[in-house]
């Protein structure tokens, strides 16, 4: 059988799809093997986003356990940034975030203040979530407009703790840190019930 894939970017989505297929069909048994095989067969083959690696790990664990993920419902009670990213002209950020569940917006919140601190910033949320979750954060500025800061993706089926911490390297948009807008210790934590 021949399977052909194409994505707009050419590698990220195709790489995720092909690597997931390699795991699901048991051609490869670990996400690392699947990524390596994809890279060997595809010139410039990359899987560069932390969420892609996380979801390949999810697929790997489901294949090994022989189980299909379910949409486990959890209560997301708060989101905490370990410190403030530097996105606005004065090195601060004024957070605005949206929570998506299975591709649909379920919650949004805009901060009324700007933050420039090394201290944690916590946002109470209290929203029920299940399935694929995307936390998308922006910074709002009168001068620079709205800029995307970072995104965190996870699936509720694979959450086994009431406190989940995503380090900077595990966060899309913060993992590269080209403009040093995030401290090395930056992280996002979610509290779940």
Secondary structure, 3 states (H helix, E strand, C coil): CCCCCCCCCCCHHHHHHHHHHHHHCCCCCCHHHHHHHHHHHCCCCCCCCHHHHHHHHHHHHHHHHCCCCCCCEEEEEEEEECCCCCCCCCCCECEEEEEEECCEEEEEEECCCCECCCCCEEEEEEEEEECEEEEEEEEEECCCEEEEEEEEEEEHHHCCCCEEEEEHHHCECCCCCCCCCCCCCCEEEEEEC
